């Protein structure tokens, strides 16, 4: 066979094998991508048991109630129905005898709290320091704000018949009351309203669950002990 014929034969053989090699490369890339997607889907998949555990951990470390929408954004690939179902299972599990905490829905979200029957044991933790309680005047002012908000200081004083600047300062320091705006009248006085912290500590989902005004104003010492005590003032309040 002449050199010319041999060269042509080699070229034909190379041309025939090249597409196969390229095709194999495409198949290899596709297989790799499929494998990566499969691994990612397995990583993202969360079974019901693990989902419940994740929610319990998130709620345990959260300093405030966590809405369902926030939980969904944390989890990423879990639907609202799955989150709500897992919260229901977690609630049922914690309601069993022998558990010291429970899951409650409060202030627009979910929160882990201690069960009421174990309150006396928890109080022993703070027995060394005297617990400050709201004065009767502060509690009355808080009740007026809660039921008639938003309102200005002069309106509170008109109802109570006494000066309330120091009382308002105390309520702001304890994060029960905040500034919500200014009234559109001459002088633009400050409007006050209750905080989300107020809802949390009274175990309320929203203001519609407030008890009758008389019951609120007559809270006893045991109920007042549940009110938050904070040394630092709220900024701007």
Residue pairs with C-beta under 8 A, 6 or more apart in sequence:
1 9
44 76
44 77
45 77
46 54
46 75
46 77
46 78
48 82
48 85
48 86
48 89
51 75
51 78
51 82
51 83
51 86
52 86
52 89
52 90
52 93
54 75
55 71
55 83
55 86
55 87
55 90
56 90
56 112
58 66
58 71
58 74
59 66
59 103
59 110
59 111
59 112
60 112
62 111
64 107
64 109
64 111
64 196
64 200
65 105
65 106
65 107
65 108
65 109
65 110
65 111
65 200
66 109
66 110
66 111
67 108
67 109
67 110
68 80
68 83
68 84
68 87
68 109
68 110
70 109
71 83
71 110
72 78
72 79
72 80
72 83
75 83
87 103
87 110
90 103
91 102
91 103
93 99
94 101
94 102
94 103
94 112
95 102
99 115
100 114
100 115
100 118
101 112
101 113
101 114
101 115
102 112
102 113
102 114
102 115
103 110
103 111
103 112
104 110
104 111
104 113
104 203
105 205
106 199
106 200
106 203
106 204
106 205
107 196
107 199
107 200
107 204
107 205
107 206
108 196
108 205
108 206
111 200
114 122
123 225
131 225
131 229
132 229
133 221
133 224
133 225
133 227
134 142
134 170
134 174
134 224
134 227
135 167
135 170
137 160
137 162
137 164
137 167
138 167
138 170
138 171
139 217
139 219
139 224
140 160
140 217
141 156
141 160
141 164
141 167
141 168
141 171
142 171
142 176
142 177
142 194
142 198
143 213
143 216
143 217
144 151
144 156
144 159
144 160
145 151
145 156
145 171
145 177
145 192
145 193
145 194
146 194
146 198
146 207
146 210
146 216
147 210
147 213
147 216
148 155
148 159
149 180
149 191
149 192
149 193
149 194
150 180
150 181
150 183
150 191
150 192
150 193
151 191
151 192
152 183
152 189
152 190
152 191
152 192
153 164
153 165
153 168
153 189
153 190
153 192
154 189
156 164
156 168
156 192
157 163
157 164
168 177
168 192
169 233
171 177
172 178
172 179
172 233
172 234
172 237
173 230
173 231
173 232
173 233
173 234
173 237
174 227
174 228
174 229
174 230
175 195
175 197
175 198
175 228
175 230
175 234
176 194
176 195
176 197
176 198
176 201
176 227
176 228
177 192
177 193
177 194
177 195
177 198
177 237
178 192
178 193
178 194
178 195
178 234
178 237
179 190
179 191
179 192
179 236
179 237
180 191
180 192
180 193
181 190
181 191
182 188
182 189
182 190
182 191
183 189
183 190
183 191
194 207
197 228
198 204
199 205
199 206
199 207
201 226
201 227
201 228
204 210
210 216
